[in-house]
Every structure is written in structure tokens, then in C-alpha cells.
Amino acid sequence: MAAKKKTSAKRVTGSFEEAADELEEITRRLEDEPSSLAKLLEDFERGQALLSYCQKTLLSARKRLNLIEANIQTEENDEDSEESSEEPSDTLDDDVRLF
């Protein structure tokens, strides 16, 4: 049986902000600190996992915002149609003339 390989790309937990902060730290470390190839690859792998998590979180937030905006627009349209149906129609009075 093959030995399990230790990976730093373990499941991302915590908040979006925590993941973004960790991603920034990894980015700084990759840019500034010379390191072994193994450590560079480990940081890169973890950074990719964090980036994917952040992108999915942002996409989910955008979808929720779109739903909220659509619901607000629907409610406004419903209110507008209710107001217009309550107004008396002048065209009915013009069409019916008795004298």
C-alpha cells in the first residue's frame, strides 16, 4: 500500500478573510524568501487551494447578490403594477357616452 503524501493543500477552512490573508502571506513568501524547491511547491499548492476557495466564495456571493437584486426588482415591479391597476381609467369614461 502506498504511503499517504503530506500535503499543505489540505481542505481550506475558516472565513474568506482568513483565506485571503493566508494567500497574501504565501504570495509574499514566494516573492521574497528564497526557499527549497519542496517548500516552494508546497506553498504554491496551498496557494492554489486558497485561491480556488476564494474564487468560489466570491462567485457564491455574486450569485446571492444577483438573487437579492432580482427579488428587489420583482417586488418593485409588483408594487408598480398594483399602483397602476388602482388608478381610474379615463379611457373607459371616454368610450361610454349617453348623450
Secondary structure, DSSP 8 states (H G I E B T S, - for coil): -------S-----S-HHHHHHHHHHHHHHHHH----HHHHHHHHHHHHHHHHHHHHHHHHHHHHHHHHHHHHHHHHHHHHHHHHHHS--HHHHHH----
